[in-house]
Each structure stands twice: as structure tokens, then as C-alpha cells.
């Protein structure tokens, strides 16, 4: 009789342990992090010795929508709680990190007509995401885009 109970009890205990592990994994926070430098190269893929871009606003975008923001610290580092990304598909393809503070805030010689943007990459085994290379993207006024559409 004891063997009969063990045949039922042991699988139930194993299933309970697996469910608990999956639940704790699912509830752990996911973050997107990185460091923004005040560089005049407009391409920041590695630490070039440029000073940090402190107190810059960094946003995470899902497709074309801003869904969260944070301010960099004195070292240019940011960390955004991105737990909302857990159930979204194609995170690495559809999410970007953008610095919306004008570059002229960190260096008056730099332009105010654009922003820095980076794709993100999954960091294993943590399941977090890291900003890759920041690239400068000039922006055009909205009415310019409308004029091009009207002419087409």
C-alpha cells in the first residue's frame, strides 16, 4: 500500500517543484540597461573614453510607442524595468532604446536635431536585455514627411 502512495505522491511533488520554479522564473524582473556616452562620433559601440551622458532621458519603445522612461545617473548608466516585455513577441526586433535629451545638453557643440537610438540584445542567463550600439538618428519635422506623402 505504501508503494502505491509513493507512486502517486512522488510525481505530484516533482510537478509541484517544477511549477514553483517556473512561477518564480516568470515573476523575476526583466530589465533593459546600458550606458550612454557623450561622444561626437554619433556611433557608440564601445567605451571610447568619452564622458558619460548624465541626467539624460532614456525611453524604451515598443514598435513606435514609448512605453517606459528613466534618467541616466552620473555615470551615464540606466536601467529600465521591462517586466511588461515578458509576454510580448519579437522583443529584440521591435524594441529600441532612445535618448530623447538633446545631445547639446552634454556638449554644446553637438546638434539638437536628432537623438541616439539603440537596438537591444538578450543577455543570458539573466533574461535581461542590454542596449547595443547607440547610433545618431536625425529627425525631420512631421510636416516634411506629410509633404512627401502628398507628392507621391
C-alpha positions in Angstrom: 0.0 0.0 0.0 2.9 2.4 0.9 4.4 1.8 -2.6 1.1 2.7 -4.2 1.0 6.1 -2.4 4.7 6.7 -3.3 3.8 6.2 -7.0 1.3 9.0 -6.7 3.0 11.2 -4.2 6.4 11.4 -5.8 5.2 12.6 -9.2 3.0 15.2 -7.5 5.9 16.6 -5.5 8.0 16.8 -8.7 5.3 18.6 -10.6 4.9 21.0 -7.7 8.6 21.8 -7.6 8.6 22.4 -11.4 5.6 24.6 -11.2 7.2 26.6 -8.4 10.4 27.1 -10.3 8.6 28.2 -13.4 6.4 30.6 -11.4 9.5 32.2 -9.7 11.3 32.5 -13.1 8.3 34.1 -14.6 7.9 36.6 -11.8 11.6 37.7 -11.7 12.0 41.2 -13.0 13.3 41.9 -16.5 15.4 45.0 -17.1 16.9 46.8 -20.1 20.2 48.5 -19.2 23.1 50.3 -20.7 25.4 53.3 -20.6 25.1 56.4 -22.7 28.3 58.4 -23.5 28.6 62.0 -24.7 30.5 61.3 -27.8 30.8 63.3 -31.0 31.2 60.2 -33.1 27.5 59.5 -33.4 28.2 55.8 -33.2 28.7 54.5 -29.6 29.5 50.8 -29.7 32.2 50.7 -27.0 33.8 52.8 -24.4 35.9 55.4 -26.2 36.8 57.4 -23.2 34.0 59.9 -23.9 32.4 61.4 -20.8 29.1 59.9 -19.6 25.8 61.5 -20.7 24.5 62.2 -17.2 20.8 63.1 -16.5 19.7 62.1 -20.0 16.2 60.9 -20.5 16.2 57.3 -22.0 13.0 55.7 -23.2 12.2 52.2 -24.3 10.0 52.0 -27.3 7.8 49.0 -28.4 7.3 49.5 -32.2 6.5 53.2 -32.4 5.2 53.7 -28.9 7.2 55.0 -25.9 6.3 52.6 -23.0 8.7 53.5 -20.3 11.4 56.0 -19.4 14.2 56.7 -17.0 17.1 59.2 -16.4 20.7 58.2 -16.6 22.8 58.5 -13.5 26.1 60.5 -13.2 28.0 57.6 -14.9 25.5 57.6 -17.9 24.1 54.3 -16.7 20.4 53.5 -17.0 18.2 50.6 -16.0 14.6 50.3 -17.0 12.1 47.8 -15.5 10.9 46.0 -18.6 8.8 43.2 -17.0 6.0 44.2 -19.3 8.1 42.7 -22.2 7.7 39.2 -20.8 4.7 38.3 -22.8 5.5 40.2 -26.0 6.8 38.5 -29.1 9.9 39.6 -31.0 11.2 41.8 -28.3 14.7 42.2 -29.8 13.2 43.1 -33.2 10.5 45.5 -32.1 12.1 47.3 -29.0 14.6 50.1 -29.1 16.1 52.4 -26.6 16.2 56.1 -27.4 17.9 59.0 -25.7 15.5 61.9 -26.0 17.6 64.6 -24.3 19.2 66.8 -27.0 22.9 65.9 -27.5 23.7 69.6 -27.0 22.9 69.1 -23.3 26.1 67.1 -22.8 28.2 69.0 -25.3 27.1 72.5 -26.7 29.0 71.7 -30.0 26.7 68.8 -30.8 23.4 69.1 -32.6 19.9 69.4 -31.2 18.3 67.9 -34.3 18.2 64.2 -33.5 18.6 61.5 -30.9 20.6 58.5 -30.1 19.0 55.1 -30.6 20.0 51.5 -29.9 18.6 48.1 -30.5 18.6 45.7 -27.6 20.0 42.2 -27.2 19.2 39.4 -24.8 21.8 38.7 -22.1 21.9 35.1 -21.0 21.4 33.6 -18.4 19.7 36.5 -16.7 17.0 37.0 -19.3 17.6 40.8 -19.2 18.3 43.0 -22.3 21.2 45.3 -22.9 21.4 48.3 -25.2 23.8 47.6 -28.1 25.4 50.3 -30.2 23.9 53.8 -29.9 23.5 55.5 -33.4 22.6 59.1 -34.1 19.3 59.5 -35.9 18.5 62.9 -37.3 14.8 63.7 -37.2 12.7 65.5 -39.7 9.7 67.7 -38.9 6.4 65.9 -39.2 5.2 68.3 -42.0 8.1 67.4 -44.2 7.0 63.7 -44.1 3.4 64.7 -44.9 4.6 66.8 -47.9 6.5 63.8 -49.3 3.3 61.6 -49.0 1.2 64.3 -50.7 3.6 64.5 -53.6 3.7 60.7 -54.1 
